[in-house]
């Protein structure tokens, strides 16, 4: 049922979607040799070796360990060809899983190690996404990511360069990411996120994954007033914060498997998606990084239905409401809702 269900996915990273076979072929073709060498790899490589470097099969001790799985993908995504290929393959895989709309996050500055400009990066990703949407009959938007480790001036410059390069109108939002433990306070990045809002973009930021992070989420809500928060599961520890998120309609774009792999939760039963949903907090469910986490959105839904204390009807409601909070035009949201409701009208398990 979940595979046939039309779905919306709002939290997904391009550099977490480099397929194992693609990584091997890029390395064999000599992609980004200096950066790849710095990861400790050199061709020829077996499929098994690359799989272990790209897919986090087991829970890890810390979030920092999970973030290391991004090192090789980022090293490989340093050319127009690689960016275009991985963007195309990601949207092809999502369409095959019957994801009807998705948002792809990427940090342009991370793909400039080998000399590409932010503009070339943005042109490559936007153009590939536009073509893939037409090719695979899927709708998508891009979210450009500023890094906590960069100055707000640098992130703002990136934002303007990316928007100028996006002649296709694919960019719908801006995000802030990077190790939260090292820099939990978003105050220094407020000018960047405020500028994104002035430019008409949806605003989200990575926040609230770590234990005891409810206070950080509240500060982000008060200071930034984002439209959505990437992750944010730590809000479950604070009933007052849950009420605030519900009242303001700030959605948490949750990624259960990714957080479990990072050692933040023991299992799906412990992950608080059901508790947040019961309290009226808007949530979505996504894969975060489909290759690193090793699953499709249908599989993520299934895991939450079997182990995560969410019914099929709960998941359908979450999925349907997620479309309303997409960083897309109203016409896209309307078309999605019509398509979703048409599919569901005879599926009794969802009502």
C-alpha positions in Angstrom: 0.0 0.0 0.0 2.8 2.5 0.9 4.5 1.8 -2.4 1.4 2.6 -4.4 0.6 5.6 -2.3 1.4 8.9 -3.9 3.8 10.6 -1.5 5.5 13.9 -0.7 9.1 14.0 0.7 10.4 17.3 2.1 13.7 16.5 3.8 16.3 14.9 1.5 20.0 15.7 0.8 21.6 15.4 -2.6 24.9 14.4 -1.2 23.2 11.6 0.7 21.9 10.1 -2.5 25.1 9.0 -4.4 24.3 5.4 -5.5 27.1 2.9 -4.8 27.4 1.9 -8.5 27.6 5.6 -9.5 30.3 6.3 -6.9 32.4 3.4 -8.4 32.0 4.7 -11.9 32.8 8.2 -10.9 36.0 7.1 -9.1 37.0 4.9 -12.0 36.6 7.8 -14.4 38.9 9.9 -12.3 36.3 12.2 -10.6 37.7 14.6 -8.1 41.0 12.7 -7.6 42.4 15.0 -4.9 39.3 15.0 -2.8 38.7 11.3 -3.2 42.3 10.6 -2.2 41.7 12.6 1.0 39.0 10.1 2.0 41.5 7.3 1.9 40.3 5.6 -1.2 41.8 4.9 -4.6 40.6 2.9 -7.6 40.0 0.1 -8.2 37.4 -0.5 -5.5 35.0 -3.3 -4.9 31.3 -2.7 -4.6 31.4 -4.0 -1.1 34.1 -1.5 -0.1 32.1 1.4 -1.5 28.9 0.1 0.0 30.4 0.2 3.5 31.5 3.8 2.9 28.2 5.0 1.6 25.5 3.1 3.5 25.1 3.2 7.3 23.7 -0.2 7.9 23.8 -0.2 11.7 23.2 2.3 14.4 26.2 4.4 15.2 27.5 5.8 18.5 27.1 9.5 17.6 25.8 11.9 15.0 29.4 12.9 14.1 30.0 9.3 13.0 27.0 9.4 10.7 28.1 12.7 9.2 31.4 11.0 8.1 29.3 9.1 5.6 28.9 12.3 3.6 32.6 12.8 3.1 32.9 10.5 0.0 29.7 11.7 -1.7 30.8 15.4 -1.3 34.2 14.5 -2.6 32.7 13.0 -5.7 30.1 15.8 -6.4 32.7 18.3 -7.6 31.9 18.5 -11.3 28.9 19.4 -13.4 28.6 15.9 -14.8 28.5 14.3 -11.4 25.9 16.8 -10.0 23.7 16.3 -13.0 23.9 12.5 -12.9 23.2 12.2 -9.2 20.3 14.7 -9.4 18.8 12.7 -12.3 19.2 9.4 -10.5 17.7 10.7 -7.3 14.6 11.9 -9.0 14.3 8.7 -11.1 14.4 6.7 -7.9 11.9 8.9 -6.2 9.5 8.7 -9.1 9.9 4.9 -9.1 8.8 4.9 -5.4 5.7 6.9 -6.4 7.0 10.1 -4.7 5.0 12.7 -6.6 6.7 15.8 -5.1 10.0 16.2 -3.4 12.4 18.8 -2.2 16.1 18.3 -2.6 18.6 20.1 -0.3 22.1 20.9 -1.3 24.8 23.2 -0.1 26.4 24.8 -3.2 29.6 25.9 -1.4 30.5 22.3 -0.6 30.7 21.5 -4.3 33.3 24.1 -5.1 36.4 22.3 -3.8 37.7 21.5 -7.3 37.2 25.0 -8.7 33.5 25.2 -9.7 31.7 28.4 -8.8 28.5 28.5 -6.9 26.8 29.7 -10.0 27.9 26.6 -12.0 26.9 24.3 -9.2 23.4 25.9 -9.1 23.0 25.9 -12.9 23.9 22.2 -13.0 21.6 21.0 -10.3 18.6 23.2 -11.3 18.9 22.2 -15.0 19.2 18.5 -14.2 16.3 18.7 -11.8 14.1 20.4 -14.3 14.9 17.9 -17.0 14.4 14.9 -14.7 11.0 16.2 -13.6 9.8 16.2 -17.2 11.5 12.8 -17.9 10.1 11.0 -14.9 6.8 12.8 -14.4 7.6 14.1 -10.9 7.4 17.6 -9.3 10.4 18.9 -7.3 11.9 22.0 -5.8 15.4 22.7 -4.5 16.4 24.1 -1.1 19.8 25.8 -1.0 21.7 25.2 2.2 23.9 27.7 4.0 26.4 26.2 6.5 26.7 27.0 10.2 30.5 27.0 9.7 30.3 29.9 7.2 29.6 33.5 7.9 26.2 34.9 7.2 27.7 37.1 4.6 29.1 34.1 2.7 25.8 32.3 3.0 23.9 35.3 1.7 26.3 35.7 -1.3 25.8 32.0 -2.0 22.0 32.5 -2.0 22.1 35.4 -4.5 24.5 33.5 -6.8 22.3 30.4 -6.7 19.1 32.4 -7.4 20.7 34.3 -10.3 21.8 30.9 -11.8 18.4 29.3 -11.4 16.7 30.4 -14.5 14.3 27.5 -14.2 12.7 28.7 -11.0 13.5 25.4 -9.2 14.7 26.9 -5.9 11.9 27.2 -3.4 13.6 27.5 0.0 16.7 28.1 2.0 18.1 26.0 4.9 20.9 26.2 7.5 22.8 23.0 8.3 26.0 21.8 9.8 27.0 20.1 13.1 24.4 21.5 15.6 26.5 20.6 18.7 29.3 22.8 17.6 27.1 25.8 16.8 23.6 25.5 18.2 22.7 29.2 18.3 21.2 30.5 15.0 21.6 34.1 16.0 24.6 34.7 13.8 22.8 33.4 10.8 19.6 35.4 11.2 20.6 37.9 8.5 21.0 35.1 6.0 17.7 33.5 6.7 15.9 36.9 6.9 17.3 37.7 3.4 16.0 34.4 2.1 12.5 35.3 3.4 12.7 38.8 1.8 13.5 37.1 -1.5 10.3 35.1 -1.3 11.8 31.7 -0.3 10.5 29.3 2.3 12.7 29.2 5.4 13.8 26.1 7.2 16.8 25.2 9.3 18.4 22.1 10.8 17.7 22.1 14.5 16.6 20.0 17.5 18.0 16.6 16.7 20.2 16.2 19.8 19.0 15.2 23.2 17.9 18.1 25.4 17.5 20.4 22.4 14.0 21.7 23.1 15.4 25.0 24.3 17.4 25.4 21.1 14.2 24.8 19.0 12.3 27.4 21.0 15.1 29.9 20.5 15.0 29.2 16.7 11.3 29.6 16.6 11.4 32.9 18.5 14.4 34.3 16.7 14.0 33.0 13.1 10.3 32.2 12.9 11.0 29.5 10.3 8.2 28.0 8.1 9.6 24.5 8.9 12.3 22.9 11.0 14.5 20.1 9.7 14.3 17.3 12.2 13.3 18.9 15.5 12.3 15.7 17.3 13.7 17.1 20.5 10.5 19.2 20.8 8.7 16.2 22.1 10.4 16.8 25.5 8.5 20.1 26.0 4.7 20.2 25.9 4.7 24.0 25.8 6.9 24.0 22.8 4.7 21.5 21.1 1.7 23.8 21.7 3.7 26.7 20.2 4.6 24.7 17.1 1.0 23.7 16.7 -0.3 27.2 17.1 2.2 28.7 14.7 1.9 25.8 12.2 5.7 25.2 12.1 6.2 21.8 10.7 9.0 19.4 11.8 10.4 17.5 8.9 11.4 14.2 10.7 13.8 11.5 9.5 13.4 8.6 11.9 15.8 6.1 10.4 18.6 8.7 10.0 18.2 9.7 13.7 18.2 6.1 14.8 21.4 5.5 12.8 23.0 8.5 14.4 22.5 6.9 17.8 19.9 9.5 18.9 17.1 7.0 19.5 17.2 3.3 20.3 14.6 2.3 17.8 11.4 3.3 16.0 9.3 2.7 19.1 11.3 5.3 21.0 11.3 7.9 18.1 8.6 10.5 19.0 6.8 10.9 15.7 3.6 9.5 17.1 3.8 11.6 20.3 4.3 14.8 18.3 1.5 13.9 15.9 -0.9 13.2 18.7 -0.1 16.6 20.3 -1.1 18.3 17.0 2.5 19.3 16.0 2.7 19.4 12.1 5.2 16.8 11.0 6.4 15.2 7.8 8.4 11.9 7.4 11.4 11.7 5.0 14.5 9.6 4.4 17.0 12.4 4.9 19.6 10.7 2.8 18.2 7.7 0.9 21.5 6.0 0.1 23.2 6.6 3.4 20.1 5.5 5.3 19.6 2.7 2.8 15.8 3.0 2.3 13.0 4.4 0.2 10.2 6.6 1.5 7.8 3.7 1.2 10.1 1.7 3.5 10.3 4.5 6.0 6.5 4.7 6.1 6.3 1.0 6.5 8.8 1.0 9.4 6.8 3.7 11.2 3.6 1.8 10.7 5.0 -1.5 12.0 7.2 -0.2 14.8 6.7 3.5 15.2 3.1 3.5 16.6 1.6 5.3 13.6 -1.4 3.9 11.9 -1.8 3.8 8.1 -4.4 6.6 8.6 -2.0 8.6 10.6 0.7 8.3 8.0 -1.7 9.2 5.2 -2.8 12.3 7.1 0.8 13.3 7.7 1.6 12.7 4.0 -1.4 14.7 2.8 -0.7 17.7 5.1 2.9 17.7 4.1 1.9 18.8 0.6 0.3 21.9 2.0 3.6 23.0 3.5 5.7 22.4 0.5 7.9 25.3 -0.8 5.9 25.3 -4.0 3.3 27.4 -5.8 -0.3 27.1 -4.7 -1.1 25.5 -8.1 1.3 22.7 -7.5 -0.1 22.1 -4.0 -3.6 22.0 -5.4 -2.7 19.6 -8.1 -1.0 17.3 -5.6 -3.9 17.3 -3.2 -6.4 16.5 -6.0 -4.2 13.6 -7.2 -3.7 12.3 -3.6 -7.4 12.4 -2.7 -8.4 10.7 -6.0 -6.0 7.8 -5.2 -7.2 7.5 -1.6 -11.0 7.6 -2.1 -11.4 3.8 -2.2 -8.6 2.9 0.2 -10.6 2.1 3.4 -7.4 1.6 5.6 -6.7 5.4 5.4 -10.0 6.6 7.0 
